[in-house]
């Protein structure tokens, strides 16, 4: 079923291209149109006089359904280079010509095409639905194909008219009738650089999604709508958590006091967890000499993603650091170490910088400036298993706290791309075997990924699942025999000999900034008390109760709670409604009885419970909730 669904999605991308040429712009230039996950898409450059808008998708979707009902067969044909190029030239598809030449340089000699056709008797109907320029192009194609010996008994050019042809290798359905017109929907448009390179032309990408049937499609549409409501970019702006400024630069977020509270609470909890297993926080500079990265190997493998720094007084090459590990080696190397001193565990929340492409900077999902709950352990080989298990333990605790399910992915090297990795093959094999032994011996379920290893070694990645069922790779534990060797790190072993320590790289939730994005959408902004920027909203029913309300505010602040008073001129009902829109965990209503009894009337946003409680008991309840760290 999954293979058939993939064929449907991929076929729909070509049907989408045909629909655009027939109903929107016959002179549109075609890019590529693959199927990815639940999506299919196609890239276009429209004629200068055509501005394709999202509101056009509904009519375009209907045209796709019309094409499906034409029962067009998909016929696969192979051409040599000259024939393939001749066809694309006739179509005027300059980007496809570029692809053909690119494939030829890569050694390709045979080029696969898929042809869609209709019975010749239906051509008159086609004339009514299509633009003249579109038909003119395909008249030429039909005439050219008749000059070739295609050798296809199922393809009769005398009785069929080619309505679309595209270069493609992947499998398709046999006929458009194999696609249910109700199993797909065009969803959105976006900008995309041709072949993902910002130096190339910006194209219009039209996205759609397809599922097994109408019910599955409906369920996914509901999921998409819910995801849109939770979009952290939308909520971040509405709730004033973070802002981006063109003067500051793309990918460089500015956090308001409310956003910074969330960020700090994520960091605070990680610090609690890692201090429980012996990690000590350090602070390191944001820049360093290129020489450090030359020794670590990052200069060779990662230089294009690093941001260079220019000094007015030095000719030396400097970089903003994209990771902390090379600097942490120098903290380790700053003094002599004995086998009794190990493990040495270091954590760091210094800012990191990566030169991400502008088109990939979307909200907090990918940034040019961020930090990581980064940690590095320098240990003996006999300590590796214990260190890994302790990190796995606090990761498990963190995921329980945040209310997320997760799986462990054992990320191994890609054996076909040895040049991507540092160190000797034997060392890498040793590392991979050791990590798998840890998982097997401790009966930890995992999946293998043969291509996801770090440049210096294999790793265990934690893939978390949020409340919408989406998966995110956040935590990681990486085993590294290479970097300590490159920096010539040593310790005195029990026999008096110098030995090289092993380095373990680890993160609990990864980047706090990126994790904030995940949590905003995971909780749909209805944060548990410990994470909420405003934990309590005090709402006096009328002006006479303002004095008691302000006394409560001061009491709660002294207890370390984040509290606000709604002293606005709004009606009581509007004050309550505004607090609920903000999804404040506790709304406390203050009026005569509460003042007389020294109590509060409580409304819990998440549970919808309502009750009256003495102030002291409410403070005790908040303290217990903090300690229990409910998800």
C-alpha positions as CSV (number, residue, x, y, z in Angstrom):
1,X,0.0,0.0,0.0
2,X,2.8,2.4,0.9
3,X,4.5,1.8,-2.4
4,X,1.3,2.4,-4.3
5,X,0.7,5.6,-2.3
6,X,4.2,6.8,-3.2
7,X,3.5,6.2,-6.9
8,X,0.3,8.2,-6.5
9,X,2.1,11.1,-4.9
10,X,4.9,11.1,-7.5
11,X,2.4,10.8,-10.4
12,X,0.4,13.7,-8.9
13,X,3.5,16.0,-9.1
14,X,3.5,15.4,-12.9
15,X,-0.2,15.9,-13.1
16,X,0.3,19.2,-11.3
17,X,2.8,20.3,-13.8
18,X,0.5,19.4,-16.7
19,X,-2.4,21.2,-15.0
20,X,-0.4,24.4,-14.6
21,X,0.7,24.3,-18.3
22,X,-2.8,23.6,-19.5
23,X,-4.8,25.9,-17.3
24,X,-2.6,28.6,-15.9
25,X,0.6,29.4,-17.9
26,X,1.6,27.3,-21.0
27,X,4.9,29.2,-21.0
28,X,5.8,28.4,-17.4
29,X,9.3,26.9,-16.9
30,X,9.4,23.6,-15.1
31,X,11.9,22.7,-12.3
32,X,11.6,19.4,-10.5
33,X,8.6,17.6,-8.9
34,X,9.3,14.8,-6.5
35,X,7.3,13.1,-3.7
36,X,8.5,13.6,-0.2
37,X,6.9,12.1,3.0
38,X,3.2,13.0,2.8
39,X,3.8,15.7,0.2
40,X,4.2,16.1,-3.5
41,X,5.3,19.3,-5.2
42,X,6.5,20.9,-8.4
43,X,8.6,24.0,-9.0
44,X,7.7,26.6,-11.6
45,X,8.9,30.0,-13.0
46,X,5.8,31.7,-14.3
47,X,5.7,34.2,-17.2
48,X,6.4,37.8,-16.1
49,X,2.7,38.8,-16.5
50,X,1.4,36.0,-14.3
51,X,1.5,36.2,-10.5
52,X,0.3,32.9,-9.1
53,X,-1.5,33.3,-5.8
54,X,-2.5,30.8,-3.1
55,X,-6.2,31.5,-3.7
56,X,-5.8,30.0,-7.2
57,X,-5.1,26.5,-5.7
58,X,-8.8,25.6,-5.3
59,X,-9.4,25.9,-9.1
60,X,-6.1,24.3,-9.9
61,X,-7.0,21.3,-7.6
62,X,-10.2,20.9,-9.7
63,X,-8.2,20.8,-12.9
64,X,-6.0,18.1,-11.5
65,X,-9.2,16.1,-10.8
66,X,-10.3,16.7,-14.3
67,X,-7.0,15.3,-15.7
68,X,-7.4,12.2,-13.5
69,X,-10.8,11.6,-15.1
70,X,-9.3,11.7,-18.6
71,X,-7.8,8.2,-17.8
72,X,-4.3,9.2,-19.1
73,X,-1.8,6.3,-19.2
74,X,1.7,6.9,-17.9
75,X,4.1,5.4,-20.5
76,X,7.8,5.1,-19.7
77,X,10.1,5.7,-22.7
78,X,13.9,5.7,-22.8
79,X,15.9,8.1,-25.1
80,X,19.5,8.7,-25.9
81,X,21.1,12.0,-25.1
82,X,20.4,13.7,-28.4
83,X,16.7,12.6,-28.5
84,X,16.2,13.6,-24.8
85,X,17.7,17.0,-25.5
86,X,15.7,17.5,-28.7
87,X,12.4,17.0,-26.9
88,X,13.3,19.3,-24.0
89,X,14.5,22.0,-26.5
90,X,11.1,21.7,-28.3
91,X,9.4,22.2,-25.0
92,X,11.6,25.2,-24.2
93,X,12.4,23.8,-20.8
94,X,15.8,25.4,-20.2
95,X,16.2,24.0,-16.6
96,X,15.6,20.5,-17.9
97,X,18.3,21.0,-20.5
98,X,20.6,21.9,-17.6
99,X,19.6,18.7,-15.8
100,X,20.2,16.5,-18.9
101,X,23.7,18.0,-19.3
102,X,24.4,17.5,-15.6
103,X,23.3,13.8,-15.8
104,X,25.5,13.3,-18.9
105,X,28.5,14.6,-17.0
106,X,27.7,12.1,-14.3
107,X,28.0,9.3,-16.9
108,X,24.3,8.9,-17.9
109,X,23.7,7.8,-21.5
110,X,20.0,6.7,-21.3
111,X,17.3,9.1,-20.2
112,X,13.9,8.0,-18.9
113,X,10.8,10.0,-19.7
114,X,7.2,9.5,-18.8
115,X,4.5,10.3,-21.4
116,X,0.8,11.1,-20.7
117,X,-1.6,10.8,-23.6
118,X,-5.3,10.9,-24.4
119,X,-7.2,9.3,-27.3
120,X,-7.0,11.3,-30.4
121,X,-10.8,11.6,-30.5
122,X,-10.6,13.6,-27.2
123,X,-8.2,16.1,-28.7
124,X,-11.1,18.4,-29.6
125,X,-12.1,18.6,-26.0
126,X,-8.5,19.3,-25.1
127,X,-8.6,22.3,-27.5
128,X,-11.3,23.9,-25.5
129,X,-9.5,23.5,-22.1
130,X,-5.9,24.4,-23.0
131,X,-4.0,27.5,-24.1
132,X,-3.0,27.8,-27.8
133,X,0.7,28.0,-26.9
134,X,0.4,24.7,-25.0
135,X,-1.1,22.8,-27.9
136,X,1.4,24.3,-30.3
137,X,4.3,22.9,-28.2
138,X,2.7,19.4,-28.0
139,X,1.9,19.3,-31.8
140,X,5.6,19.5,-32.3
141,X,6.3,16.8,-29.7
142,X,3.8,14.5,-31.3
143,X,5.3,15.0,-34.8
144,X,8.8,14.4,-33.5
145,X,7.9,11.2,-31.6
146,X,6.4,9.8,-34.8
147,X,9.8,10.0,-36.4
148,X,11.3,7.8,-33.7
149,X,11.1,4.0,-33.3
150,X,9.8,3.8,-29.7
151,X,9.1,0.1,-29.9
152,X,6.1,0.3,-27.6
153,X,3.1,-1.9,-28.5
154,X,1.0,-0.2,-25.8
155,X,1.7,3.3,-27.2
156,X,-0.1,4.2,-30.4
157,X,0.8,7.7,-31.7
158,X,-1.6,7.3,-34.6
159,X,-4.5,7.1,-32.3
160,X,-3.2,8.9,-29.2
161,X,-2.2,12.5,-28.6
162,X,0.7,13.3,-26.1
163,X,-0.5,15.9,-23.6
164,X,2.5,15.9,-21.3
165,X,6.0,14.5,-21.3
166,X,8.6,14.9,-18.5
167,X,12.1,13.5,-17.7
168,X,11.8,11.2,-14.7
169,X,13.1,7.9,-13.4
170,X,10.9,7.0,-10.5
171,X,7.8,4.7,-10.7
172,X,4.3,6.1,-11.4
173,X,0.8,4.7,-11.5
174,X,-0.1,3.0,-14.8
175,X,-3.0,5.3,-15.4
176,X,-4.5,8.5,-13.9
177,X,-7.6,6.5,-13.1
178,X,-5.5,4.6,-10.4
179,X,-5.6,7.9,-8.4
180,X,-8.7,8.7,-6.3
181,X,-9.7,12.3,-7.0
182,X,-10.6,12.6,-3.3
183,X,-7.3,11.4,-1.9
184,X,-5.3,14.6,-2.5
185,X,-5.4,18.3,-2.0
186,X,-3.2,21.2,-3.1
187,X,-2.1,23.0,0.0
188,X,0.2,26.0,-0.3
189,X,2.8,27.8,-2.4
190,X,6.3,28.8,-1.3
191,X,9.5,30.2,-2.8
192,X,12.3,27.8,-3.5
193,X,15.7,28.3,-5.2
194,X,16.3,26.0,-8.2
195,X,18.2,22.9,-7.0
196,X,18.4,24.4,-3.5
197,X,21.1,26.9,-4.4
198,X,20.5,30.6,-3.5
199,X,22.7,31.6,-6.5
200,X,20.0,30.2,-8.8
201,X,16.6,31.6,-9.8
202,X,13.8,31.7,-7.2
203,X,10.9,29.4,-8.3
204,X,7.3,29.1,-7.1
205,X,6.8,25.7,-5.4
206,X,3.3,24.4,-5.3
207,X,2.7,21.8,-2.6
208,X,0.0,19.2,-2.2
209,X,-0.5,16.1,-0.1
210,X,-2.1,12.8,-0.8
211,X,-3.2,9.9,1.4
212,X,-4.8,6.4,1.1
213,X,-8.4,7.6,1.0
214,X,-10.7,10.5,1.7
215,X,-10.9,9.8,5.4
216,X,-7.1,9.8,5.8
217,X,-6.9,13.0,3.8
218,X,-9.5,14.6,6.0
219,X,-7.7,13.6,9.1
220,X,-4.4,15.0,7.8
221,X,-6.1,18.3,6.8
222,X,-7.4,18.6,10.4
223,X,-3.9,17.9,11.6
224,X,-2.5,20.7,9.3
225,X,-5.1,23.1,10.6
226,X,-4.2,22.4,14.2
227,X,-0.5,22.7,13.4
228,X,-1.2,26.2,11.9
229,X,-3.0,27.3,15.0
230,X,0.1,26.2,17.0
231,X,2.6,27.7,14.7
232,X,5.3,29.1,17.0
233,X,6.0,32.0,14.6
234,X,2.3,33.1,14.9
235,X,2.1,32.5,18.7
236,X,5.6,34.1,19.2
237,X,4.4,37.3,17.6
238,X,0.9,37.4,19.2
239,X,2.3,36.7,22.7
240,X,5.4,38.8,22.2
241,X,7.9,36.1,23.0
242,X,10.6,36.9,20.4
243,X,11.1,39.3,17.5
244,X,13.3,39.4,14.4
245,X,14.7,42.7,13.0
246,X,16.0,43.3,9.5
247,X,18.5,45.7,11.1
248,X,19.8,43.0,13.4
249,X,19.8,40.3,10.7
250,X,18.0,37.1,9.7
251,X,18.2,34.1,12.0
252,X,19.2,36.3,14.9
253,X,16.2,36.4,17.3
254,X,15.6,38.9,20.0
255,X,13.8,37.5,23.1
256,X,11.4,39.6,25.0
257,X,11.3,39.2,28.8
258,X,8.5,36.6,28.4
259,X,10.4,34.6,25.8
260,X,13.5,34.8,27.8
261,X,11.7,33.3,30.8
262,X,10.8,30.2,28.8
263,X,14.4,29.9,27.4
264,X,15.9,30.3,30.9
265,X,13.5,27.7,32.4
266,X,14.6,25.2,29.8
267,X,18.2,25.9,30.6
268,X,17.6,25.8,34.4
269,X,16.0,22.3,34.2
270,X,18.8,20.9,32.0
271,X,21.3,22.3,34.5
272,X,19.5,20.5,37.3
273,X,19.5,17.2,35.4
274,X,23.2,17.4,34.3
275,X,24.4,18.5,37.7
276,X,22.8,15.4,39.2
277,X,25.3,13.3,37.1
278,X,28.4,15.4,37.8
279,X,28.5,18.0,35.0
280,X,29.9,21.4,35.9
281,X,29.1,24.5,33.8
282,X,31.8,26.5,32.2
283,X,31.8,29.7,30.1
284,X,33.8,30.0,26.9
285,X,34.3,32.8,24.3
286,X,32.2,33.1,21.2
287,X,35.2,33.5,18.9
288,X,38.5,31.7,18.4
289,X,41.4,31.3,16.0
290,X,41.0,29.2,12.9
291,X,43.9,27.1,14.2
292,X,41.7,25.5,16.8
293,X,39.3,24.3,14.1
294,X,42.2,23.1,12.0
295,X,43.4,20.8,14.7
296,X,39.9,19.6,15.5
297,X,39.2,18.9,11.8
298,X,36.2,21.2,11.6
299,X,38.1,23.6,9.4
300,X,38.4,21.0,6.7
301,X,34.9,19.5,7.0
302,X,32.8,22.4,8.2
303,X,34.4,25.6,7.1
304,X,31.7,26.6,4.7
305,X,29.1,26.7,7.5
306,X,31.3,28.9,9.8
307,X,31.1,32.7,10.1
308,X,34.5,34.4,9.7
309,X,35.5,37.3,12.1
310,X,37.8,40.2,10.9
311,X,40.1,41.9,13.4
312,X,41.4,45.4,12.8
313,X,44.6,44.6,14.6
314,X,45.5,41.0,13.6
315,X,46.1,39.2,10.4
316,X,45.1,35.9,12.0
317,X,42.0,34.1,10.9
318,X,39.2,34.0,13.4
319,X,35.7,32.4,13.4
320,X,32.6,32.6,15.5
321,X,32.4,29.2,16.9
322,X,29.7,26.8,15.6
323,X,30.3,24.3,18.5
324,X,31.9,24.1,21.9
325,X,33.9,20.9,21.8
326,X,37.2,22.2,20.5
327,X,37.3,24.8,23.3
328,X,36.4,22.3,25.9
329,X,39.5,20.2,24.9
330,X,41.6,23.2,26.0
331,X,40.0,23.4,29.4
332,X,40.8,19.7,29.8
333,X,44.4,20.2,28.5
334,X,45.0,23.2,30.8
335,X,46.3,21.0,33.7
336,X,47.7,17.5,34.2
337,X,45.2,14.7,34.7
338,X,45.4,11.4,36.5
339,X,43.2,8.3,35.9
340,X,41.7,9.1,39.3
341,X,40.6,12.6,38.0
342,X,38.4,11.0,35.2
343,X,35.7,11.4,34.2
344,X,35.9,15.2,33.7
345,X,32.5,16.5,32.8
346,X,31.9,19.9,31.3
347,X,28.8,21.7,30.3
348,X,28.4,25.0,28.4
349,X,25.6,27.4,27.3
350,X,27.7,29.8,25.3
351,X,26.2,31.2,22.1
352,X,27.1,29.4,18.8
353,X,26.9,30.7,15.3
354,X,26.4,28.9,11.9
355,X,26.2,30.5,8.5
356,X,22.8,29.0,7.5
357,X,21.3,29.8,4.1
358,X,18.7,32.6,4.2
359,X,16.0,30.4,2.7
360,X,16.4,27.9,5.6
361,X,15.9,30.4,8.4
362,X,12.3,29.9,9.5
363,X,11.3,31.2,13.0
364,X,13.3,29.4,15.7
365,X,13.5,26.1,13.7
366,X,17.0,27.1,12.3
367,X,19.1,30.0,13.5
368,X,22.4,31.7,12.9
369,X,22.8,32.4,16.7
370,X,21.7,29.9,19.3
371,X,23.1,27.9,22.2
372,X,23.1,24.3,23.1
373,X,22.8,22.4,26.4
374,X,26.2,21.2,25.4
375,X,28.3,18.8,27.5
376,X,31.5,16.9,27.1
377,X,32.9,14.1,29.2
378,X,36.5,13.1,29.1
379,X,36.8,9.5,30.5
380,X,38.6,6.2,30.4
381,X,37.4,3.5,28.1
382,X,36.2,1.4,31.0
383,X,33.9,4.3,32.0
384,X,32.1,4.7,28.7
385,X,29.2,2.5,29.3
386,X,28.4,4.0,32.7
387,X,28.6,7.6,31.3
388,X,26.3,6.7,28.4
389,X,23.7,5.1,30.7
390,X,23.7,8.1,33.1
391,X,23.1,10.5,30.2
392,X,20.3,8.2,28.9
393,X,18.8,8.3,32.3
394,X,18.5,12.1,32.5
395,X,17.2,12.2,28.9
396,X,14.5,9.7,29.9
397,X,13.7,11.9,32.9
398,X,13.5,15.1,30.7
399,X,11.2,13.5,28.2
400,X,8.9,12.3,30.9
401,X,8.8,15.8,32.4
402,X,8.0,17.4,29.0
403,X,5.4,14.7,28.2
404,X,7.0,13.4,25.1
405,X,7.5,9.8,23.8
406,X,10.8,9.0,22.1
407,X,12.9,6.5,20.3
408,X,16.6,6.0,20.2
409,X,18.3,6.1,16.8
410,X,21.8,4.6,16.5
411,X,23.4,6.8,14.0
412,X,26.3,5.1,12.1
413,X,28.6,6.2,9.3
414,X,27.7,5.8,5.7
415,X,30.2,3.2,4.5
416,X,30.0,4.5,0.9
417,X,31.2,8.0,1.9
418,X,34.3,7.5,4.0
419,X,35.7,10.9,3.1
420,X,33.0,12.5,5.3
421,X,34.5,11.2,8.5
422,X,37.7,11.7,10.5
423,X,39.9,9.0,11.9
424,X,40.7,5.4,10.9
425,X,38.0,2.9,9.8
426,X,39.1,0.5,12.6
427,X,38.5,3.2,15.3
428,X,35.1,4.0,13.9
429,X,34.1,0.3,13.8
430,X,35.2,-0.1,17.4
431,X,33.1,2.9,18.4
432,X,30.0,1.7,16.6
433,X,30.3,-1.8,18.1
434,X,30.6,-0.4,21.6
435,X,27.5,1.8,21.3
436,X,25.4,-1.0,20.0
437,X,26.6,-3.2,22.9
438,X,25.4,-0.6,25.4
439,X,21.9,-0.6,23.8
440,X,21.7,-4.4,23.5
441,X,23.0,-5.2,27.0
442,X,20.6,-2.7,28.6
443,X,17.6,-3.9,26.5
444,X,17.1,-0.4,25.1
445,X,15.0,-0.5,21.8
446,X,16.6,1.4,18.9
447,X,16.6,1.9,15.2
448,X,19.7,1.9,13.0
449,X,20.6,4.8,10.7
450,X,23.6,4.0,8.5
451,X,24.2,7.6,7.4
452,X,23.7,9.9,10.4
453,X,27.0,9.6,12.3
454,X,29.0,12.8,13.3
455,X,32.2,13.5,11.5
456,X,34.2,12.1,14.4
457,X,32.1,9.2,15.5
458,X,28.8,7.3,15.9
459,X,26.1,8.6,18.2
460,X,22.8,7.8,19.8
461,X,20.1,10.3,18.8
462,X,16.9,10.8,20.7
463,X,13.9,11.3,18.4
464,X,11.0,12.8,20.4
465,X,7.3,12.7,19.4
466,X,5.2,15.7,20.3
467,X,1.5,15.9,21.0
468,X,0.6,16.1,17.3
469,X,2.6,13.0,16.6
470,X,5.5,14.9,14.8
471,X,9.0,13.6,15.3
472,X,12.0,15.8,16.2
473,X,15.7,14.8,16.7
474,X,16.7,16.7,19.9
475,X,19.0,14.9,22.3
476,X,22.3,13.2,21.3
477,X,25.2,11.3,22.8
478,X,28.2,10.9,20.6
479,X,31.3,8.8,21.1
480,X,34.6,10.3,20.0
481,X,38.0,8.6,19.9
482,X,39.3,11.1,17.3
483,X,39.3,14.6,18.8
484,X,41.3,13.7,21.9
485,X,44.0,12.2,19.7
486,X,44.1,15.3,17.4
487,X,44.6,17.6,20.4
488,X,47.0,15.1,22.0
489,X,45.0,15.0,25.3
490,X,46.4,12.6,27.9
491,X,46.1,11.4,31.5
492,X,48.4,9.3,33.7
493,X,47.1,5.8,34.0
494,X,47.6,3.6,37.0
495,X,50.7,2.1,35.5
496,X,52.3,5.6,35.1
497,X,51.9,5.6,31.3
498,X,50.2,8.4,29.3
499,X,46.9,7.4,27.9
500,X,44.4,9.2,25.6
501,X,41.0,9.8,27.1
502,X,37.7,9.2,25.3
503,X,35.5,12.2,24.6
504,X,31.7,11.9,24.9
505,X,29.6,14.7,23.3
506,X,26.1,15.0,24.7
507,X,23.0,17.2,24.7
508,X,19.8,16.8,26.7
509,X,17.3,18.8,24.6
510,X,19.7,20.2,22.1
511,X,19.3,23.9,21.5
512,X,17.0,25.7,24.1
513,X,15.9,28.1,21.4
514,X,14.9,25.3,19.0
515,X,13.4,23.3,21.8
516,X,11.3,26.4,22.7
517,X,9.8,26.2,19.2
518,X,8.9,22.5,19.8
519,X,7.4,23.2,23.2
520,X,5.3,26.1,22.1
521,X,3.7,23.9,19.5
522,X,3.7,20.8,21.7
523,X,1.8,22.5,24.5
524,X,-0.2,24.7,22.1
525,X,1.0,27.5,24.3
526,X,-0.9,26.0,27.3
527,X,2.4,25.7,29.3
528,X,2.6,23.9,32.6
529,X,3.2,26.3,35.5
530,X,7.0,26.0,35.6
531,X,7.4,27.2,32.0
532,X,4.7,29.8,31.7
533,X,6.0,33.4,31.5
534,X,3.0,34.5,33.6
535,X,1.9,31.8,36.0
536,X,-0.8,33.6,37.8
537,X,-3.2,36.3,36.7
538,X,-5.0,38.2,39.5
539,X,-8.4,39.5,38.5
540,X,-10.2,41.8,41.0
541,X,-14.0,41.8,40.4
542,X,-14.2,45.6,41.2
543,X,-12.0,48.5,42.3
544,X,-12.6,48.1,46.1
545,X,-10.7,44.8,46.0
546,X,-7.6,46.3,44.3
547,X,-5.7,46.7,47.6
548,X,-6.1,43.0,48.6
549,X,-5.2,42.0,45.1
550,X,-2.0,44.0,45.2
551,X,-1.1,42.4,48.6
552,X,-1.6,39.0,47.1
553,X,0.6,40.0,44.1
554,X,3.5,41.0,46.5
555,X,3.0,37.7,48.5
556,X,3.2,35.6,45.4
557,X,6.2,37.4,44.0
558,X,8.1,36.9,47.3
559,X,7.4,33.2,46.9
560,X,9.1,33.3,43.5
561,X,6.0,33.1,41.3
562,X,5.5,35.1,38.1
563,X,2.3,37.0,38.6
564,X,0.4,39.9,36.9
565,X,-2.6,41.9,38.0
566,X,-5.3,42.9,35.4
567,X,-6.0,46.4,36.6
568,X,-7.5,47.5,33.3
569,X,-10.8,49.2,32.8
570,X,-12.2,46.2,31.0
571,X,-15.3,44.4,32.3
572,X,-14.8,41.5,34.6
573,X,-15.9,39.0,32.0
574,X,-13.5,40.5,29.4
575,X,-10.6,40.3,31.9
576,X,-11.3,36.5,32.4
577,X,-11.6,36.0,28.7
578,X,-8.2,37.8,28.0
579,X,-6.5,35.6,30.7
580,X,-7.9,32.5,29.0
581,X,-6.8,33.6,25.6
582,X,-3.3,34.0,27.0
583,X,-3.7,30.5,28.5
584,X,-2.5,31.6,32.0
585,X,-2.2,28.5,34.1
586,X,-3.9,30.0,37.2
587,X,-6.5,32.7,37.1
588,X,-7.3,34.0,40.6
589,X,-10.6,35.9,41.1
590,X,-10.6,38.3,44.0
591,X,-13.7,39.8,45.6
592,X,-15.4,40.3,49.0
593,X,-15.5,36.7,50.3
594,X,-11.9,36.0,49.2
595,X,-10.7,39.1,51.0
596,X,-12.6,38.3,54.2
597,X,-11.4,34.6,54.2
598,X,-7.8,35.3,53.0
599,X,-8.5,32.9,50.2
600,X,-8.4,32.9,46.4
601,X,-11.0,31.7,43.9
602,X,-8.9,29.6,41.4
603,X,-9.5,28.7,37.7
604,X,-7.0,26.2,36.2
605,X,-6.7,26.7,32.5
606,X,-5.4,23.2,31.6
607,X,-7.8,21.1,33.7
608,X,-10.7,23.6,33.7
609,X,-11.1,23.0,37.5
610,X,-12.6,25.8,39.6
611,X,-12.3,25.9,43.4
612,X,-11.7,28.2,46.4
613,X,-8.5,27.7,48.5
614,X,-6.8,29.5,51.4
615,X,-3.8,31.5,50.1
616,X,-1.3,29.4,52.1
617,X,-2.6,26.2,50.7
618,X,-2.5,27.6,47.2
619,X,1.2,28.5,47.6
620,X,1.9,25.0,48.9
621,X,0.1,23.6,45.8
622,X,2.2,25.7,43.5
623,X,5.4,24.6,45.3
624,X,4.4,20.9,45.0
625,X,3.7,21.3,41.3
626,X,7.1,22.8,40.7
627,X,8.8,20.0,42.5
628,X,6.8,17.3,40.7
629,X,7.4,19.0,37.3
630,X,4.2,17.8,35.8
631,X,4.2,17.7,32.0
